[in-house]
Amino acid sequence: MTHMELVGIREMRQNLSRYARRAKSGESFVITDRGQAVAQLTPAPGRASAIDRLVAERGARRGQGNLLDALEELPEPIPGPPSGQLLDELRAERG
């Protein structure tokens, strides 16, 4: 199981609205009673997007920033033949 935030049952009961909002946004929680896991609070099926579910269930992280900005920071491509052509040549050599 991936890491989910542990929340004591008393804390959950006292702040249920806050945890419900967080679950609605894709987070998941394991509810504990005296240190033992007793339940799990997760987004309702169909409520969260695929990305929200990956974040909640698999510990994925959301991307940050603008992808186009990141592309501008990439170095210039190395001149030469396309990689597909090189792969075809290597495969032909193994042949």
Salt bridges, closest charged atoms under 4 A:
GLU5 OE1 - ARG22 NH2 2.69
GLU11 OE2 - ARG18 NH2 2.75
GLU27 OE1 - ARG22 NH2 2.80
ASP33 OD1 - ARG34 NH1 3.70
ASP52 OD1 - ARG62 NH2 1.97
ASP88 OD1 - ARG91 NH1 3.53
